Amino acid sequence: MIGKSIMKVGEGLLQKPATLEFPEQREELTDNYRGIHKLDIKTCISCAACARICPNQTIDMVDIETEKGTKKMPLVNLERCLFCALCEEVCPPKCLILTKDYSFEAFDRREYIKRPEDLG
């Protein structure tokens, strides 16, 4: 009985560690993984469909200056986001997408509020 326990401990010591050395090594993500939003400002038509469909009211439309004047663009609060991808599904020009980027740690909560310029 004790011999089996000692054998298991010895086997465990010889195995490779189960953890990754983040950020050098990254976990493989599935095809349906949803991460941080990405916005193409040039193709956004300011329809606000993303803001209307969001179940958590994560997206607000704010004014930004572009080459063509002032436009309403989505501002995303990542703290409240469920990453459900409804905003991506209803976007007519497909300018708002969810990427596979999952590294959005911050020291200040305000850093989770992403302005349209930050989503590019």
One Martini backbone bead per residue (centre of mass of N, CA, C, O) as a GRO file, in nm:
protein
  120
    1MET     BB    1   0.060   0.061  -0.024
    2ILE     BB    2   0.305   0.247   0.012
    3GLY     BB    3   0.439   0.173  -0.255
    4LYS     BB    4   0.221   0.296  -0.441
    5SER     BB    5   0.246   0.587  -0.340
    6ILE     BB    6   0.544   0.624  -0.412
    7MET     BB    7   0.508   0.570  -0.715
    8LYS     BB    8   0.315   0.807  -0.774
    9VAL     BB    9   0.508   1.029  -0.686
   10GLY     BB   10   0.733   0.958  -0.887
   11GLU     BB   11   0.563   1.000  -1.145
   12GLY     BB   12   0.492   1.299  -1.088
   13LEU     BB   13   0.792   1.404  -1.094
   14LEU     BB   14   0.841   1.310  -1.408
   15GLN     BB   15   0.642   1.499  -1.505
   16LYS     BB   16   0.513   1.740  -1.668
   17PRO     BB   17   0.386   2.029  -1.651
   18ALA     BB   18   0.045   2.158  -1.675
   19THR     BB   19   0.147   2.434  -1.726
   20LEU     BB   20   0.186   2.746  -1.856
   21GLU     BB   21   0.409   2.998  -1.997
   22PHE     BB   22   0.290   3.282  -1.938
   23PRO     BB   23   0.304   3.444  -2.255
   24GLU     BB   24   0.475   3.249  -2.434
   25GLN     BB   25   0.242   3.051  -2.384
   26ARG     BB   26  -0.047   2.940  -2.557
   27GLU     BB   27  -0.358   2.861  -2.580
   28GLU     BB   28  -0.570   2.675  -2.748
   29LEU     BB   29  -0.832   2.769  -2.956
   30THR     BB   30  -1.134   2.768  -3.050
   31ASP     BB   31  -1.339   2.860  -3.310
   32ASN     BB   32  -1.571   2.985  -3.092
   33TYR     BB   33  -1.409   3.203  -2.978
   34ARG     BB   34  -1.448   3.499  -2.758
   35GLY     BB   35  -1.330   3.824  -2.759
   36ILE     BB   36  -1.227   4.103  -2.840
   37HIS     BB   37  -1.316   4.373  -2.995
   38LYS     BB   38  -1.359   4.482  -3.343
   39LEU     BB   39  -1.324   4.793  -3.537
   40ASP     BB   40  -1.437   4.937  -3.844
   41ILE     BB   41  -1.467   5.266  -3.900
   42LYS     BB   42  -1.502   5.290  -4.217
   43THR     BB   43  -1.768   5.076  -4.225
   44CYS     BB   44  -1.933   5.222  -4.034
   45ILE     BB   45  -2.297   5.332  -4.017
   46SER     BB   46  -2.437   5.410  -3.741
   47CYS     BB   47  -2.698   5.213  -3.653
   48ALA     BB   48  -2.704   5.069  -3.351
   49ALA     BB   49  -2.757   4.756  -3.340
   50CYS     BB   50  -2.559   4.669  -3.117
   51ALA     BB   51  -2.688   4.837  -2.884
   52ARG     BB   52  -2.981   4.715  -2.902
   53ILE     BB   53  -2.904   4.394  -2.865
   54CYS     BB   54  -2.774   4.421  -2.599
   55PRO     BB   55  -2.837   4.265  -2.291
   56ASN     BB   56  -2.619   4.459  -2.106
   57GLN     BB   57  -2.550   4.738  -2.213
   58THR     BB   58  -2.241   4.765  -2.333
   59ILE     BB   59  -2.331   4.954  -2.569
   60ASP     BB   60  -2.234   5.276  -2.682
   61MET     BB   61  -2.300   5.578  -2.842
   62VAL     BB   62  -2.045   5.783  -2.987
   63ASP     BB   63  -1.868   6.061  -3.064
   64ILE     BB   64  -1.664   6.100  -3.362
   65GLU     BB   65  -1.389   6.187  -3.551
   66THR     BB   66  -1.372   6.214  -3.900
   67GLU     BB   67  -1.321   6.280  -4.228
   68LYS     BB   68  -1.659   6.312  -4.256
   69GLY     BB   69  -1.693   6.368  -3.953
   70THR     BB   70  -1.943   6.308  -3.738
   71LYS     BB   71  -1.980   5.997  -3.553
   72LYS     BB   72  -2.142   5.712  -3.452
   73MET     BB   73  -1.995   5.493  -3.207
   74PRO     BB   74  -1.885   5.218  -3.044
   75LEU     BB   75  -1.886   5.158  -2.694
   76VAL     BB   76  -1.702   4.926  -2.487
   77ASN     BB   77  -1.782   4.727  -2.196
   78LEU     BB   78  -1.603   4.457  -2.078
   79GLU     BB   79  -1.730   4.409  -1.793
   80ARG     BB   80  -2.035   4.352  -1.918
   81CYS     BB   81  -1.962   4.140  -2.110
   82LEU     BB   82  -2.067   3.813  -2.252
   83PHE     BB   83  -1.977   3.719  -2.537
   84CYS     BB   84  -2.233   3.650  -2.748
   85ALA     BB   85  -2.231   3.796  -3.050
   86LEU     BB   86  -2.478   3.976  -3.136
   87CYS     BB   87  -2.334   4.222  -3.256
   88GLU     BB   88  -2.203   4.064  -3.490
   89GLU     BB   89  -2.469   3.954  -3.624
   90VAL     BB   90  -2.620   4.255  -3.671
   91CYS     BB   91  -2.400   4.365  -3.846
   92PRO     BB   92  -2.421   4.469  -4.163
   93PRO     BB   93  -2.096   4.528  -4.240
   94LYS     BB   94  -1.906   4.367  -4.042
   95CYS     BB   95  -1.726   4.571  -3.832
   96LEU     BB   96  -1.809   4.394  -3.579
   97ILE     BB   97  -1.587   4.191  -3.391
   98LEU     BB   98  -1.468   3.887  -3.249
   99THR     BB   99  -1.189   3.792  -3.121
  100LYS     BB  100  -0.908   3.589  -2.981
  101ASP     BB  101  -0.852   3.800  -2.768
  102TYR     BB  102  -0.759   3.758  -2.399
  103SER     BB  103  -0.566   4.020  -2.329
  104PHE     BB  104  -0.739   4.227  -2.072
  105GLU     BB  105  -0.569   4.351  -1.855
  106ALA     BB  106  -0.605   4.560  -1.549
  107PHE     BB  107  -0.576   4.825  -1.299
  108ASP     BB  108  -0.821   4.979  -1.430
  109ARG     BB  109  -1.154   4.993  -1.500
  110ARG     BB  110  -1.139   5.209  -1.737
  111GLU     BB  111  -0.983   5.009  -1.940
  112TYR     BB  112  -1.261   4.849  -2.025
  113ILE     BB  113  -1.323   5.107  -2.180
  114LYS     BB  114  -1.386   5.113  -2.530
  115ARG     BB  115  -1.313   5.298  -2.772
  116PRO     BB  116  -1.326   5.310  -3.107
  117GLU     BB  117  -1.015   5.361  -3.137
  118ASP     BB  118  -0.938   5.096  -2.957
  119LEU     BB  119  -1.084   4.875  -3.165
  120GLY     BB  120  -0.874   4.877  -3.426
   0.00000   0.00000   0.00000
